[in-house]
Amino acid sequence: MDQKTDKLIKIIDFWKREALNDSLFPRDLTNRIDIKSIEVVDIIGPRRSGKSSVLKLLMRKLPPQSCLYINFEDPFFFENNSPSILEEIVSVYENYFSPDLKYLFFDEIQNIQAWEKSVRKMRDAQKYKIFVTGSSSKLLSSEISSVLSGRHLSYKLLPLSFREYMSFKGVIVPDEKSFSIQSDLIAKMLKDYLVTGGFPQIVLTENFELLKQYYSDIVQKDIFVRYNVRDRETLQNIGVFLMTNSSKIVSAASLRRAYGKSHQLVANYVKYFLETLLCFEIRQYYPSLKSRQKSLPKFFSVDPGMARSVSASFSDDRGRILETAVFLELLRREAEIYYWKQQSFDIDFIVIDRDGQHQVIQVCTDLSSPETMKRELSSISKVADRMGISSATIVTMDRKEVIDHHGVKVFIIPAYEWFTDLGTQGAAGA
C-alpha cells in the first residue's frame, strides 16, 4: 500500500466516524432535500451555518456502508486538491471500506480545483447520488450551473430560523394549543433571538465573541485569500458599512465618495460580500425587469447577531434588526423579495411567493404612536391602489389586530407569531 492510499484510508475513517457519531439537532432543510433523484444536490451557505450537519443528518437516513462523507477543509487537501482526488477517494472507499457505495457527501468542495468536472463525470455515470456544499454562491451556483446544467438541485442554508432556534433551546411548538400555552416564553425567546442571531454554535454556547471570529474568518478565508485582495483596509471598511447599514438602501456612489475609491473597486468589493453570503441585496419593485435591475440595492446582513457584533451602532436600532430577521425568514421561505420606495411612501417588502401571489409586508416594532400608525397605513393604502391588492401585513413586536383601511384588510401580527407561522391563520404573508 502506497503512502497516499494509507493516508486516504485514515482520512475516510476519521470523517466517517465523525459524521455518524456527531451530536446533531434537526434542521428544517433536510425535509426538503430530494435524496432519491439522480441529480447532484448542492447546498450553499455561509461558514458555520450548519451545512456539515445537514449532510450528516441526510446520511443518517441512509445505510451507513453506502455513504462516503469527506470535509475538504481537512489540511490534507490544502495540497492534494486536484480534480482526480475525488475519484481516488471513491476508489479507496470501495476497495477498503465497502463496495456498496451509493451516496457521496462532499463538504466545502470549493477547496478542490475544477471539482465540478469530476462531479459531472461521476454523476453522468449514474452510479452515485452526490451531495456537495460550499461557502460561496459564486463557486457553487455559477460553476455548477455551467457544467451541470439541468443535472443539479440547489438549496440555500442560512443560520437558524426562529423555529429552529427554539428547537435548539428545547422548546417545541407543534400546534396552536402549545403556542398559546407558551406564548409569553416564545415572545421572550424572540427578543433573545434578535440579539444572538441564529448561528448554531452561538445559540448552543452563548459565546457571542465567536461571532466576531466567524466574520473575521469568512473575510480572511473566503475574500482576502480567494480574491487576492490588495486594499484590505477599504474592503474591511466596506464590510463594516454593509453590516452597519443592514436593511438600508445603499448606492455605489455613496461608497465611492466615502472611501475615495474607483467605482469598479467598490463594486467588486461589495460583490465579494454578496458571493460569500455575508450579506444579500434586493431591488425596488417595478413591473419591468430592466427597471428593477437598475434600481438601488437594499442590503441585509446574513444574521442580525453578526451585524450587531461587527457594528455597535446597528445594535441600537430595533426596527432594522427586526426587518433584517424578517427578510432572512422570507428568504428561507423561498420568496421573491423586493422593496418599494417613493417620495410619498415606503414599503419594506413586496413579496412574490411560490404561487405567484403578491404580498405587502411592513415591519414596525412599535405602532403605539398615532403618527406611526397613520404613516404605515398610508403607505399600504398607496401601494395597494397601485398593485390592486386587498390585504397586507404589518409585523410588529407585540400588537395583534386586524384593520380595514380604505378597503384593504391589514393584519397586524406580533413577530413571535409571524416567525412561527402559528396564530396567524388568514394573515397576508403568513
ChimeraX attribute file (.defattr): number of C-alpha atoms within 10 A of each C-alpha:
attribute: neighborCount
match mode: 1-to-1
recipient: residues
	/A:1	5
	/A:2	6
	/A:3	7
	/A:4	11
	/A:5	15
	/A:6	11
	/A:7	12
	/A:8	17
	/A:9	16
	/A:10	12
	/A:11	16
	/A:12	20
	/A:13	17
	/A:14	13
	/A:15	16
	/A:16	19
	/A:17	11
	/A:18	14
	/A:19	23
	/A:20	15
	/A:21	10
	/A:22	11
	/A:23	9
	/A:24	14
	/A:25	13
	/A:26	13
	/A:27	20
	/A:28	14
	/A:29	16
	/A:30	16
	/A:31	10
	/A:32	8
	/A:33	17
	/A:34	13
	/A:35	19
	/A:36	7
	/A:37	12
	/A:38	17
	/A:39	22
	/A:40	25
	/A:41	20
	/A:42	22
	/A:43	26
	/A:44	25
	/A:45	22
	/A:46	26
	/A:47	23
	/A:48	18
	/A:49	20
	/A:50	20
	/A:51	26
	/A:52	22
	/A:53	19
	/A:54	21
	/A:55	21
	/A:56	22
	/A:57	19
	/A:58	18
	/A:59	21
	/A:60	12
	/A:61	10
	/A:62	13
	/A:63	12
	/A:64	16
	/A:65	16
	/A:66	18
	/A:67	23
	/A:68	25
	/A:69	24
	/A:70	24
	/A:71	21
	/A:72	19
	/A:73	14
	/A:74	12
	/A:75	9
	/A:76	12
	/A:77	14
	/A:78	12
	/A:79	9
	/A:80	15
	/A:81	18
	/A:82	15
	/A:83	16
	/A:84	15
	/A:85	17
	/A:86	19
	/A:87	14
	/A:88	13
	/A:89	18
	/A:90	16
	/A:91	15
	/A:92	17
	/A:93	22
	/A:94	15
	/A:95	11
	/A:96	10
	/A:97	16
	/A:98	14
	/A:99	14
	/A:100	13
	/A:101	20
	/A:102	16
	/A:103	21
	/A:104	23
	/A:105	22
	/A:106	22
	/A:107	22
	/A:108	23
	/A:109	25
	/A:110	21
	/A:111	20
	/A:112	20
	/A:113	15
	/A:114	15
	/A:115	19
	/A:116	22
	/A:117	16
	/A:118	17
	/A:119	24
	/A:120	20
	/A:121	12
	/A:122	19
	/A:123	19
	/A:124	14
	/A:125	9
	/A:126	13
	/A:127	12
	/A:128	19
	/A:129	20
	/A:130	25
	/A:131	23
	/A:132	25
	/A:133	26
	/A:134	25
	/A:135	26
	/A:136	24
	/A:137	19
	/A:138	18
	/A:139	17
	/A:140	22
	/A:141	17
	/A:142	12
	/A:143	16
	/A:144	23
	/A:145	15
	/A:146	10
	/A:147	14
	/A:148	20
	/A:149	11
	/A:150	11
	/A:151	15
	/A:152	19
	/A:153	19
	/A:154	17
	/A:155	17
	/A:156	16
	/A:157	20
	/A:158	24
	/A:159	22
	/A:160	25
	/A:161	21
	/A:162	21
	/A:163	20
	/A:164	20
	/A:165	23
	/A:166	19
	/A:167	16
	/A:168	19
	/A:169	12
	/A:170	9
	/A:171	16
	/A:172	15
	/A:173	19
	/A:174	10
	/A:175	11
	/A:176	14
	/A:177	12
	/A:178	13
	/A:179	19
	/A:180	13
	/A:181	11
	/A:182	14
	/A:183	17
	/A:184	11
	/A:185	12
	/A:186	21
	/A:187	17
	/A:188	11
	/A:189	18
	/A:190	22
	/A:191	15
	/A:192	13
	/A:193	20
	/A:194	20
	/A:195	21
	/A:196	22
	/A:197	27
	/A:198	26
	/A:199	25
	/A:200	18
	/A:201	15
	/A:202	17
	/A:203	19
	/A:204	12
	/A:205	9
	/A:206	11
	/A:207	11
	/A:208	17
	/A:209	11
	/A:210	16
	/A:211	23
	/A:212	16
	/A:213	14
	/A:214	16
	/A:215	18
	/A:216	14
	/A:217	14
	/A:218	19
	/A:219	21
	/A:220	14
	/A:221	12
	/A:222	21
	/A:223	20
	/A:224	18
	/A:225	11
	/A:226	11
	/A:227	12
	/A:228	10
	/A:229	14
	/A:230	10
	/A:231	11
	/A:232	15
	/A:233	10
	/A:234	17
	/A:235	23
	/A:236	14
	/A:237	13
	/A:238	19
	/A:239	23
	/A:240	14
	/A:241	15
	/A:242	24
	/A:243	26
	/A:244	22
	/A:245	20
	/A:246	25
	/A:247	25
	/A:248	18
	/A:249	18
	/A:250	17
	/A:251	13
	/A:252	16
	/A:253	13
	/A:254	10
	/A:255	20
	/A:256	16
	/A:257	11
	/A:258	11
	/A:259	13
	/A:260	11
	/A:261	13
	/A:262	13
	/A:263	13
	/A:264	11
	/A:265	14
	/A:266	19
	/A:267	15
	/A:268	13
	/A:269	21
	/A:270	18
	/A:271	15
	/A:272	23
	/A:273	22
	/A:274	20
	/A:275	21
	/A:276	24
	/A:277	22
	/A:278	25
	/A:279	22
	/A:280	22
	/A:281	18
	/A:282	21
	/A:283	19
	/A:284	24
	/A:285	20
	/A:286	14
	/A:287	8
	/A:288	8
	/A:289	9
	/A:290	9
	/A:291	12
	/A:292	16
	/A:293	14
	/A:294	10
	/A:295	15
	/A:296	15
	/A:297	21
	/A:298	21
	/A:299	21
	/A:300	29
	/A:301	28
	/A:302	27
	/A:303	26
	/A:304	26
	/A:305	26
	/A:306	25
	/A:307	31
	/A:308	24
	/A:309	22
	/A:310	20
	/A:311	19
	/A:312	10
	/A:313	13
	/A:314	20
	/A:315	18
	/A:316	11
	/A:317	10
	/A:318	17
	/A:319	16
	/A:320	22
	/A:321	25
	/A:322	24
	/A:323	24
	/A:324	24
	/A:325	26
	/A:326	21
	/A:327	23
	/A:328	22
	/A:329	18
	/A:330	18
	/A:331	16
	/A:332	18
	/A:333	11
	/A:334	14
	/A:335	19
	/A:336	16
	/A:337	21
	/A:338	22
	/A:339	21
	/A:340	17
	/A:341	15
	/A:342	10
	/A:343	5
	/A:344	9
	/A:345	16
	/A:346	18
	/A:347	21
	/A:348	24
	/A:349	25
	/A:350	21
	/A:351	20
	/A:352	17
	/A:353	16
	/A:354	11
	/A:355	7
	/A:356	10
	/A:357	11
	/A:358	20
	/A:359	21
	/A:360	26
	/A:361	24
	/A:362	22
	/A:363	24
	/A:364	21
	/A:365	19
	/A:366	15
	/A:367	18
	/A:368	9
	/A:369	8
	/A:370	8
	/A:371	9
	/A:372	13
	/A:373	13
	/A:374	12
	/A:375	15
	/A:376	18
	/A:377	20
	/A:378	17
	/A:379	19
	/A:380	27
	/A:381	22
	/A:382	15
	/A:383	20
	/A:384	19
	/A:385	13
	/A:386	8
	/A:387	11
	/A:388	11
	/A:389	18
	/A:390	18
	/A:391	23
	/A:392	25
	/A:393	23
	/A:394	30
	/A:395	27
	/A:396	23
	/A:397	24
	/A:398	15
	/A:399	15
	/A:400	15
	/A:401	10
	/A:402	13
	/A:403	14
	/A:404	12
	/A:405	14
	/A:406	13
	/A:407	13
	/A:408	18
	/A:409	19
	/A:410	23
	/A:411	23
	/A:412	27
	/A:413	25
	/A:414	20
	/A:415	25
	/A:416	26
	/A:417	22
	/A:418	23
	/A:419	20
	/A:420	19
	/A:421	16
	/A:422	18
	/A:423	19
	/A:424	19
	/A:425	9
	/A:426	8
	/A:427	19
	/A:428	20
	/A:429	22
	/A:430	19
